[in-house]
Amino acid sequence: MKKYLVLIAIIITILCINKKEEIIIPDNSIRFRVIANSNTIEDQLVKKQIVNTLKEEIIEIESKSNTIEESRDNINKSIKEIEKKVNKETNNNIKIDYGYNYFPRKVYRGVIYNEGMYESLVITLGEGKGNNFWCVLFPPLCNIDEKEENIEYTSLVKEIINKYAKKA
């Protein structure tokens, strides 16, 4: 019985300590969004390809932007190159809009992002009725890394429970 009480105490302690850090988008930020034509597999793959194609531009904008003004300037300087690359990748009609654009309410990793008009660079593919990719260009919070999909997550709590369950 003592083992189970100790185990419960350890689990509660770990849960209290391991509270995830929430990333909240600051009010003074610039978002980036690529909206797929639809949710078909083909259109979602096109969206992912566009994001991968624009990876270098996004990283460059982020790395050269120490202030929101610099970020705005770097986005404006990059729009023609972004449009050229996007047009190369897709036969869909596209719309590229840098300004204040509508973002729907979103819950991501337990954080609620309210709907509203936000300063953003939005690329809409075709009808723009599909799921989208989004991140924050300024402050630099975009994490466009293909290797991210290969991460294996483990649970410390589960490992402790398994360890003590085997002993019992």
Backbone as a ProteinNet text record, in pm:
[ID]
protein_1_A
[PRIMARY]
MKKYLVLIAIIITILCINKKEEIIIPDNSIRFRVIANSNTIEDQLVKKQIVNTLKEEIIEIESKSNTIEESRDNINKSIKEIEKKVNKETNNNIKIDYGYNYFPRKVYRGVIYNEGMYESLVITLGEGKGNNFWCVLFPPLCNIDEKEENIEYTSLVKEIINKYAKKA
[TERTIARY]
82.3	0	86.7	200.8	289.3	344.1	373.9	427.2	329.7	201.3	100.5	85	91.4	82.5	203	321.4	442	429.8	381.8	364.1	266.6	156.2	57.3	118.1	193.9	258.6	358.6	434.3	531.2	458.9	351.7	276.2	220.1	160.7	105	214.2	329.1	442	488.4	502.7	548.4	448.2	320.8	218.5	220.2	245.9	252	377.2	488	614.7	619.5	565.8	577	472.3	416.4	318	385.9	327.4	388.3	386.6	494.4	502.4	416.7	327.4	240.5	303	299.9	349.5	229.7	225.4	116.3	169.1	91.7	132.8	114.4	220.5	208.2	115.3	56.8	-31	43.7	167.5	249.5	327	255.7	317.3	271.1	337.9	299.8	287.4	173.2	147	171.8	188	205.2	108.9	41.4	-60.8	-64.9	-72.7	-94.4	-222.4	-324.4	-454.5	-468.6	-495.9	-510.4	-641.3	-643.7	-763.3	-879.3	-851.9	-954.1	-883.9	-957.9	-899.3	-871.7	-873.7	-835.8	-687.6	-648.6	-508.1	-418	-458.8	-378.4	-359	-467	-456.5	-376.6	-389.4	-310.8	-161.9	-130.9	9	65.6	-16.6	27.4	59	-27.6	-5	127.8	151.7	277.6	398.1	383.6	492.6	521.6	417	434	509.8	469.7	538	685	713.5	853.6	929.8	864	928.4	963.8	880.6	901.7	985.4	1031.5	1108.7	1226.3	1304.1	1421.8	1382.2	1276	1231.3	1184.3	1111.7	1061.8	1176.8	1272.2	1388.7	1466.9	1480.9	1554.8	1481.6	1350.5	1273.1	1290	1277.4	1290.5	1430.2	1531.6	1669.2	1713.2	1653.7	1692.5	1602.1	1508.4	1408.1	1425.3	1487.5	1503.5	1390	1319.1	1205.5	1089.1	969.9	854	864	925.8	943.8	1036.3	1144.9	1235.3	1163.7	1080.3	1005.6	911.4	840.4	750.7	829	941.7	1025.1	1073.6	1119.7	1169.5	1058.4	938.8	825.6	796.3	787.8	759.8	866	991.5	1100.4	1091.9	1031.6	1028.4	903.1	801.1	672.5	683	757.3	769.3	835.9	939.6	1006.8	914.1	840	744.3	639.2	586.1	484.8	540.3	663	726.9	739.5	785.5	803.5	670.7	570.1	439.4	378.7	388.1	334.3	401.8	529.5	604	551.6	503.7	463.9	320.4	235.8	94.5	29	-70.5	-150.3	-274.9	-298.8	-415.3	-397.2	-510.9	-497.4	-461.9	-376	-330.4	-355.6	-365.3	-378.6	-278.1	-195.7	-100.1	-139.5	-162.9	-209.5	-127	-63.5	7.3	-66.3	-117.4	-193.9	-268.4	-387.3	-469.7	-568.7	-558.8	-639.7	-712.4	-826.3	-907.2	-846.9	-841	-799.6	-912.7	-957.6	-1063	-1006.6	-1095.9	-1056.2	-985.6	-880.3	-804.3	-758.5	-764.4	-708.5	-588.8	-470.8	-348.7	-267.8	-243.3	-168.8	-228	-359.4	-427.5	-439.7	-391	-398.5	-504.6	-590.7	-694.3	-642.3	-649	-613.7	-744	-778	-905.5	-910.8	-1032.8	-1051.1	-1031.1	-1001.2	-987.9	-905.1	-885.9	-804.1	-662.9	-565.5	-427.5	-335.5	-230.3	-129.5	-67.7	-66.4	-22.6	8.2	87	113.3	35	-68	-154.9	-147.9	-123.2	-123	-242.5	-335	-454.8	-444	-454.9	-447.5	-589.4	-617.7	-749.3	-861	-959.7	-1075.6	-1047	-933.7	-898	-997.2	-1047.8	-1146.9	-1089.2	-957.5	-895.4	-827.6	-773	-694.7	-572.8	-519.3	-408.9	-288.4	-176.1	-52.9	-42	-1.1	23.2	133	198.3	299.6	314.8	410.8	431.5	568.2	566.3	691.3	764.2	689.6	750.7	661.1	717.5	853	869.9	993	1015.9	976.5	856.3	807.5	774.4	811.4	788.6	893.4	846.6	939.1	910.3	965.4	940.8	1058.5	1043	1150.5	1091.5	1128.5	1074.2	1107.8	1220.7	1263.8	1171.1	1092.9	1003	907.6	867	772.6	831.7	962.3	1026.3	1054.5	1007	1030.6	942.9	1003.5	926.5	909.6	784.5	755.8	737.2	789.4	769.5	708.8	651.6	588.6	662.1	715.3	786.1	690.9	568.4	470.5	442.4	423.9	395.7	513.6	637	755.4	761.6	727.6	730.8	622.7	502.2	394	431.3	486.8	528.5	635.4	729.4	838.3	783.1	691.7	637.6	534.3	465.3	366.5	435.1	553.7	628	676.3	709.9	760.6	647.8	525.6	413.8	363.8
-119.5	0	125.9	118.9	235.2	269	163.4	185.5	268.4	236.8	308	452.5	476.4	612.7	695.9	635.1	703.3	731	634.8	649.9	763.3	768.7	875.4	1011.1	1019.1	1144.7	1189.3	1095.1	1127	1178.4	1111.5	1152.3	1292.8	1320.8	1454.7	1559.8	1531.9	1625.8	1651.4	1546.1	1560.3	1641	1614.7	1688.4	1836.7	1867.1	2008.2	2076.8	2006.6	2063.8	2071.6	1970.5	1960.9	2040.7	2144.1	2224.2	2285.1	2263.5	2311.3	2462.8	2516.6	2660.1	2694.9	2789.7	2830.4	2947	2939.7	3049.1	3131.8	3253.5	3343.3	3443.2	3464.5	3558.7	3700.3	3781.1	3919.7	4000.8	4106.5	4191.9	4255	4291.7	4357.4	4250	4177	4066.1	4063.8	3981.4	3960.9	3810.6	3768.1	3626.2	3589.1	3459.7	3406.2	3289.4	3284	3179.6	3136	3005	2948.7	2867	2908.1	2841.9	2753.8	2627.1	2532.2	2556.8	2516.5	2527.3	2449.7	2327	2242.8	2145.7	2053.3	1953.4	1820.6	1819.5	1696.3	1670.2	1545.2	1509.8	1588.2	1598.1	1669.2	1816	1884.8	2026.6	2047.8	1956	1968.6	1945.7	1855.6	1834.1	1956.8	2022.5	2145.9	2252	2265.1	2361.9	2333.3	2207.2	2170.6	2199.9	2174.4	2202.3	2352.7	2433.6	2579.6	2623.6	2571.2	2606.3	2566.9	2446.7	2402.5	2488.6	2527.5	2611.9	2748.5	2800.2	2933.5	2932.7	2815.9	2800.6	2898.9	2907.2	2996.1	3141.8	3185.2	3324.6	3355.2	3261.7	3282.5	3292.4	3201.1	3203.9	3333.4	3376.8	3501.1	3621.9	3628.2	3739.5	3741.3	3624.9	3617.2	3656.6	3607.3	3631.2	3776.6	3846.8	3986	4086.2	4037.3	4125.3	4133.2	4241.4	4263	4346.6	4417.4	4498	4468.5	4507.9	4485.1	4567.6	4685.9	4769.4	4700.2	4641.7	4567.4	4448.3	4381.8	4267.8	4312.4	4421.7	4475.4	4505.4	4569.7	4605.2	4479.5	4380.3	4255.2	4176.9	4180.8	4113.9	4182.8	4315.8	4390.4	4365.5	4354.9	4328.5	4185.9	4093.3	3952	3911.3	3993.8	3952.5	3909.2	3980.7	3942.6	3805.7	3778.6	3648.6	3538.2	3567.4	3471.2	3438.6	3541.5	3520.8	3438	3467.6	3393.3	3244.9	3216.3	3077.1	3004	3071.3	3007.9	2978.1	3071.5	3050.1	2933.4	2912.1	2800.6	2665.9	2662.5	2537	2494.9	2586.9	2552.2	2610.1	2536.1	2585.6	2657.8	2647.3	2715.2	2865.4	2934.4	3078.5	3107.7	3203.2	3234.1	3380.7	3407.1	3544.6	3563.1	3663.8	3695.4	3831.4	3835.1	3957.7	3986.6	4101.5	4146	4267.7	4256	4363.4	4306.2	4356.8	4305.5	4205.9	4081.8	3972.8	3903.9	3845.5	3776.1	3639.7	3609.8	3478.8	3425.4	3302.2	3244.3	3205	3181	3133.1	2999.6	2978.3	2854.2	2811.3	2682.2	2625.5	2542.6	2577.7	2509.1	2480.1	2352.3	2307	2364.4	2363.4	2407.7	2558.3	2635.5	2781.2	2827.8	2919	2972.7	3102.1	3106.7	3227.1	3283.3	3403.3	3463.1	3499.9	3497.3	3540.3	3691.7	3738.7	3882.5	3916.7	4044.5	4096.2	4115.6	4053.9	4060	4095.6	4170.3	4199.5	4066.9	4041.6	3909.8	3906.5	3806	3770.5	3642.3	3650	3536.4	3497.4	3369.3	3313.5	3220	3254	3173.5	3100.4	2969.7	2885.9	2854.7	2886	2857.3	2921.2	2839.8	2890.6	2916.8	2867.2	2890.9	2833.1	2713.8	2651.6	2535.7	2514.4	2402.3	2443.4	2343.7	2369.8	2452.6	2519.3	2609.3	2580.6	2633.3	2636.4	2778.9	2795.7	2931.2	2932	3045.7	3067.6	3218.2	3259.5	3401	3441.3	3537	3586.7	3680.7	3764.7	3853.2	3860.9	3840.6	3792.9	3654.5	3619.7	3495.6	3370.4	3319.7	3198.7	3089.4	3109.2	3004.1	2896.2	2773.5	2661.3	2566.8	2602.7	2523.2	2429.6	2309.2	2212.2	2075.3	2019.3	1889.8	1779.9	1789.4	1685.3	1675.7	1778.6	1784	1664.4	1614.4	1504	1374	1362.3	1238.6	1235.3	1332.6	1337.1	1232.6	1158.8	1061.4	1116.8	1131.1	1184.5	1069.7	1088.3	989.7	1060.2	983.8	1038.8	988	1080.9	1045.4	976.9	1027.1	968.9	823.6	800.2	664.7	572.1	620.7	539.6	502.2	597.4	570.2	468.2	486.3	392.3	252	243.7	111.6	48.6	129.9	79.5	19.3	91.4	42.7	-66.6	-65.2	-169.2	-304.8	-302.9	-427.3	-486.6	-400.1	-445.9	-501.8	-452.3	-491.7	-631.2
0	0	0	74.7	80.2	-57.9	-136.8	-271.9	-354.8	-345.3	-424.9	-378.4	-248	-196.9	-242.4	-238.5	-285.6	-434.6	-508.1	-652.6	-683.4	-613.8	-634.8	-600.8	-492.8	-454.6	-561.2	-615.7	-721.2	-845.4	-882.7	-1002.2	-984.7	-871.2	-846.6	-851.1	-790.8	-793.3	-936.2	-1013.1	-1152.4	-1233.7	-1215.1	-1289.3	-1254.1	-1129.4	-1087.8	-1143.1	-1147.2	-1193.8	-1345.2	-1413.8	-1559.4	-1635.4	-1578.5	-1650.7	-1772.6	-1890.3	-2014.2	-2020.8	-2077	-2099	-2220.1	-2202.1	-2310.6	-2385.2	-2517.8	-2598.6	-2641.2	-2595.9	-2629.7	-2732.4	-2837.5	-2940.9	-2887	-2889.1	-2841.6	-2932.6	-2877.1	-2957.4	-3073.9	-3052.7	-3154.8	-3231.7	-3319.5	-3390.6	-3535.5	-3615.1	-3754.3	-3775.7	-3821.8	-3844.7	-3990.4	-4013.4	-4148.1	-4162.2	-4277.5	-4295.9	-4441.3	-4463.9	-4596.8	-4587.9	-4665.4	-4661.6	-4785.7	-4764.4	-4875.5	-4950.3	-5076.4	-5159.1	-5095.9	-5050.9	-4988.2	-4893.5	-4839.9	-4750.5	-4819.7	-4952.3	-5021.1	-4994.9	-5005	-4982.1	-5076.1	-5201.3	-5301	-5263.2	-5224.8	-5189	-5061.3	-4966.1	-4842.9	-4871	-4963	-5002.4	-5071.8	-5154.9	-5221.5	-5116.2	-5016	-4907.5	-4837.6	-4804.2	-4736.7	-4825.6	-4955.6	-5048.7	-5054.6	-5053.2	-5054.6	-4929.1	-4814.9	-4689.3	-4697.3	-4746	-4759.4	-4858.4	-4967.6	-5067.9	-5010.5	-4920.8	-4864.6	-4736.8	-4698.2	-4574.4	-4566.8	-4674.2	-4674.6	-4656.9	-4726.4	-4714.7	-4572.9	-4514.6	-4378.9	-4279.8	-4291.5	-4202	-4220.5	-4345.6	-4372.3	-4313.9	-4332.1	-4275	-4123.8	-4062.6	-3916.4	-3868.8	-3937.3	-3891.2	-3908.8	-4004	-4029.7	-3958.3	-3879.7	-3819.4	-3668.1	-3623.1	-3479.4	-3421.3	-3508.3	-3465.4	-3559.2	-3518	-3603	-3731.5	-3723	-3843	-3943.4	-3894.1	-3982.8	-4045.4	-3966.8	-4018.4	-4129.8	-4108.5	-4212.5	-4339.9	-4323.9	-4439.3	-4511.4	-4436.1	-4495.9	-4566.1	-4511.4	-4576.9	-4709.6	-4706.7	-4830.3	-4937.3	-4896.4	-4991.8	-5048.4	-4974.1	-5012.8	-5089.7	-5092.1	-5148.3	-5294.2	-5376.3	-5518.2	-5533.4	-5455	-5459.8	-5408.6	-5303.4	-5249.6	-5355.6	-5420.6	-5523.8	-5639.9	-5679.4	-5787.9	-5751.9	-5629.9	-5587.3	-5573.3	-5520	-5503.2	-5640.1	-5733.3	-5868.3	-5938.2	-5910.5	-5969.6	-5920.4	-5796.3	-5730.9	-5758	-5799	-5807.7	-5931.9	-5982.2	-6093.3	-6042.8	-5911.3	-5853.2	-5864.7	-5870.1	-5858.6	-5713.4	-5692.9	-5557.1	-5526.7	-5398.9	-5352.9	-5240	-5251.5	-5145.7	-5089.9	-4960.1	-4897.2	-4772.7	-4774.1	-4653.5	-4601.3	-4481.8	-4419.2	-4301.4	-4277.4	-4168.2	-4226	-4180.4	-4231.7	-4117	-4150.6	-4051.7	-4018.1	-3888.7	-3839.4	-3753.1	-3779.8	-3695.8	-3558.7	-3464	-3331.4	-3347.5	-3270.9	-3282.1	-3143.6	-3119.4	-2997.2	-3040.6	-2989.9	-3028.5	-2903.9	-2879.1	-2761.1	-2631.8	-2625.7	-2505.2	-2489.6	-2584.7	-2577.1	-2676.8	-2632.3	-2720.3	-2782.9	-2916	-2990.7	-3045.2	-3002.3	-3039.3	-3186	-3240.3	-3378.4	-3384.9	-3504.1	-3521.1	-3642.5	-3660.5	-3769.6	-3714.7	-3781.3	-3735.2	-3851.3	-3819.5	-3920.8	-3961.8	-4092.8	-4136.9	-4285.4	-4320	-4458.8	-4482.8	-4570.1	-4593.9	-4740.4	-4762.9	-4897.7	-4906.3	-4995.3	-5013.4	-5146	-5140.4	-5259.8	-5307.4	-5432.9	-5490.1	-5410.6	-5370.8	-5298	-5150.1	-5099.4	-4959.6	-4861	-4889.5	-4801.4	-4721.1	-4730.4	-4660.7	-4532	-4463.8	-4343.2	-4380	-4279.2	-4307.1	-4220.7	-4266.3	-4187.1	-4137.2	-4011	-3963.9	-3860	-3851	-3748.4	-3730.1	-3651.3	-3623.7	-3678.6	-3773.6	-3832.8	-3738.2	-3667.9	-3570.3	-3448.4	-3328.3	-3304.2	-3367.1	-3398.5	-3473.9	-3395.4	-3426.6	-3360.8	-3461.2	-3588.8	-3688.6	-3668.2	-3666.4	-3653.8	-3769.5	-3884	-4003.7	-4020.2	-3965.1	-3970.9	-3999.6	-4113.1	-4154	-4054.3	-3986.8	-3894.3	-3774	-3750.4	-3637	-3633.9	-3749.9	-3757.1	-3703.5	-3695.1	-3651.3	-3501.9	-3427.3	-3284.2	-3215.6	-3122.8	-3046.4	-2905.7	-2862.3	-2730.8	-2632	-2512.4	-2407.4	-2287.5	-2198.6	-2079.8	-1956.4	-1881.2	-1758.6	-1660.5	-1652	-1561.2	-1599.5	-1731.3	-1778.7	-1747.1	-1765.1	-1736.7	-1588.8	-1500.6	-1356.1	-1320	-1376.2	-1348.4	-1395	-1516.6	-1569.5	-1481.4	-1434	-1349.6	-1220.1	-1154.6	-1028.3	-1049.1	-1159.3	-1188.1	-1206.3	-1267.4	-1288.1	-1156.5	-1060.3	-930.3	-843.3	-865.9	-778	-808.8
[MASK]
++++++++++++++++++++++++++++++++++++++++++++++++++++++++++++++++++++++++++++++++++++++++++++++++++++++++++++++++++++++++++++++++++++++++++++++++++++++++++++++++++++++++

